[in-house]
Amino acid sequence: MSRPNSRDRELRERAAAVIPGGMYGHQSVGLLPDDYPQFFSRGEGAHIWDADGNRYLDLMCAYGPNLFGYAHPEIDAAFVRQLGQGDTMTGPTGLMVELAEALVGMVSHADWAIFCKNGTDATTMALTTARAHTRRRKVIRAKGAYHGAAPWCVTRPTGVIDSDRANQIFCDYNDVASLEAAVAEAGDDLAAIFAAPFKHDAFVDQAEPDAAYARRARELCDATGALLVVDEVRAGFRLSRDCSWSRIGVEPDLSSWGKCLANGHPLSVMLGSDKARKAASSIFVTGSFWFQAATMAAALETLRLIRETDYLERITALGERLRAGLAERAAAAGFGLRQTGPAVMPLFLFDDDPDLRKGFCFASEMLSRGVYAHPWHNMFFCAAMTEADVDGALDAAEGAFSALKRQVRDLEPVEKLAFLTAGAR
Ligand SMILES: *Cc1c(COP(=O)(O)O)cnc(C)c1O
């Protein structure tokens, strides 16, 4: 925690001198309560340690990448073994072919794979592929949906110019009429419809995908020749061992994956069906590190665990255990707490809390009880968590609700977030 004389405070002061703003992106200074640590020293299983050695149950899982636990013995052993054999070389190893075969075997709509490093690489590549396939320009995506931090999709458009954002039409997630209107507006120039597996925007309640919306997106793509893209970067393999929309019977043409694909090692991928194969082989996409072998070894081990273990059933049950226990405790303390989205990727927002002052206070009180939760972003479960971890988090929540009750009348608004909450609402 950022107490005076703490290691975290010292690192923050040094960072302020050599890192613009002291930190950037989703780790920017000020997006979380002041007592949240900025720096960490260790991660193991479901836990993280801050730079001062405080240990937390980590409900963020690195914002998704941690699926099987930090420092996973088998995954990291596969990584280290390959590191000793060669990692960044003049070309890829055979692991690349094995990995593409594994993904094509697991994800129903996929007939091929192109690997990259970040989720943004994979979503941007999907956009390029759709434009190459259709030779058209327009893309439809849902307002407020996150698809990465490139100029075409970044949520805070400082430094972005109109032409970076050209040819985008926005609809409302789960709203068939707005999707149809967007398709009509695109006319004969529609290249792609992008969709998140469920609505997982920050600051607002999450929503499961409406099957009618997903089916209509598929139909509209089929009718116009545009490609349907599901952005699985965040939700991939936490809801299904296949593409998330396979649960509602809708298969996209392209999907982008990243985050947990190699359990924290940097790897992302665009998967596609045969329909888009020719276009995908016609675009020029690459990166100095896109052929690295060690991350692919880690990914093969991660995919093996996805196929062969009951991780999905376990994290789902753990998510439901937390959700039920939290609902009980919130009600007992007299708070309206909205827990939205799939239980395995929950978001908590308090009723009557437009500037998140209750959420910030609750998160701080959780943190001081050893649980790293998030006041406005969805959280994640990992397979290293146990029922005892969840029960510990529920004990922490009970204490945090009582502490919030004591303080709630005197809380100050969270002014530093005003620009974000204004934009999101
Ligand atoms: C994180 C995320 C991205 C971008 O991935 P990066 O690895 O951060 O570039 C894209 N789409 C979704 C849904 C994400 O959650």
The ligand as an SDF file (V2000), in Angstrom:
LIG
                    3D

 15 15  0  0  0  0  0  0  0  0999 V2000
   -7.7470   -6.5530  -23.5550 C   0  0  0  0  0  0  0  0  0  0  0  0
   -8.6680   -6.5760  -24.7070 C   0  0  0  0  0  0  0  0  0  0  0  0
   -8.2260   -6.2850  -25.9970 C   0  0  0  0  0  0  0  0  0  0  0  0
   -6.8320   -5.8080  -26.2800 C   0  0  0  0  0  0  0  0  0  0  0  0
   -5.8750   -6.7330  -25.8810 O   0  0  0  0  0  0  0  0  0  0  0  0
   -4.3810   -6.2460  -25.5820 P   0  0  0  0  0  0  0  0  0  0  0  0
   -3.6290   -7.4970  -25.3490 O   0  0  0  0  0  0  0  0  0  0  0  0
   -4.4580   -5.3850  -24.3620 O   0  0  0  0  0  0  0  0  0  0  0  0
   -3.9220   -5.4920  -26.7790 O   0  0  0  0  0  0  0  0  0  0  0  0
   -9.1150   -6.4090  -27.0350 C   0  0  0  0  0  0  0  0  0  0  0  0
  -10.3760   -6.7840  -26.8180 N   0  0  0  0  0  0  0  0  0  0  0  0
  -10.8480   -7.0640  -25.5890 C   0  0  0  0  0  0  0  0  0  0  0  0
  -12.2540   -7.5110  -25.4300 C   0  0  0  0  0  0  0  0  0  0  0  0
  -10.0130   -6.9540  -24.4930 C   0  0  0  0  0  0  0  0  0  0  0  0
  -10.4770   -7.2040  -23.2660 O   0  0  0  0  0  0  0  0  0  0  0  0
  1  2  1  0
  2  3  1  0
  2 14  2  0
  3  4  1  0
  3 10  2  0
  4  5  1  0
  5  6  1  0
  6  7  2  0
  6  8  1  0
  6  9  1  0
 10 11  1  0
 11 12  2  0
 12 13  1  0
 12 14  1  0
 14 15  1  0
M  END
$$$$
